């Protein structure tokens, strides 16, 4: 049975690396789900054990904030914010900086993927109206969404998982992440602005018909009441997380319920924007990882690596493993694999920062990157892997270097008290 479990585990994580399986119409979610079904089907995991392996607080928290983000998107908030930024009379580099700060702030509270999905088409239109090349701004959107999502324990799915599993204090994590996120955001702006110097202007403008076609499908008019409702719920949740004694998932679920209870916006519209595939991916990976842990193979591999001198429960090897696995199998599966090794006081912030910031390296490193590139492709804007890598690689190396220095300083302070 152990060999069967290992075989299924390897197939699932091969699917995570490839984004699917050759010859089959499956994405990462489909591969993970079929892996979980196979484990239950061969009795490697009972139905009861499979259900028990799912970390329900994380799934509930993720679902709840998807509802909050959907409310903000349907209320037209993201498009309104993007237009406000674009209307400011800053120069091109100043406009890029304002955009990146705004997107980072939004991504720290709402889902970075949904922020990119809502902002990208509006941003392209705004750049074309100002005769600006949208590529630097799209790269700034993707980079700042990934960096900003590292600032809190609700900015992205893997941070939610880390915060819930390790029971990290909400404000305590923000305090740890503020310096590397702030400096990393500045570094990303500097890289993009330096590369775009003297080349901000767009040589040609997209046809007006194309602009209008995109706006009609993506630029949602601002609904002040629905936006205010979403902002009030989000603010109440943040206050409750910071000062309240209640479990975060309970409070978030109540907030989602308040938003779904509406006389004007049908619940099917809101629930239609919930990323159910991500929720299924989480639950399926919980089952697969539970099986490999219970088989004894994972602890044995960790022990063998320690005997060879690679102690993954120590911060430096954990930093490297998080970076490699986040770009190999994606950040959520990587965090699930490495969470059992998070024993050090700073291991939680390390996992959250490194897994989030690593997403900027390549297009496939983050769903936010893919969303931005797809939005550009629909408008015939060339943003291929080479162009992304020109920004993504230096941004990732700089932000990770900043995080490494900061984490080393924090560990030194904790160890010496000086």
Buried (B, 14 or more C-beta within 10 A) or exposed (E): EEEBBBEBBEBBBBBBBBEBBEEEEBBBBBBBBBBBBBBBEEEBBEEEBBEBBBBEBBBBBBBBBBBBBBBBBBBBBBBBBBBEBBEEEBEBBEBBBBBBBBBBBBBBBBBBBBBBBBBBBBBBBBBBEBEBBBBBBBBBBBBBBBBBBBBBBBBBBBBBBBBBBBEBBBBEBBEBBEBBBBBBBBBBBBBBBEBBEEEBEBEEEBEEEBBEEBBEEBBBEBBEEBBEBBBEBBEBBBEBBEEBEEBBBBBBBBBBEBBBEBEEBEEEEBBEBBBEBBBBBBBBBBBBBBBBBBBEBBEEEBEEBBEEEEBBBBBBBBBBBBBEBBBEBBBBBBBBBBBBBBEBEBBBBBBBBBBBBBBBBBBBBBBBBBBBBBBBEBBEBEBEEEBBBBBBBBBBBBBBBBBBEBBBEBBEEEEEEE
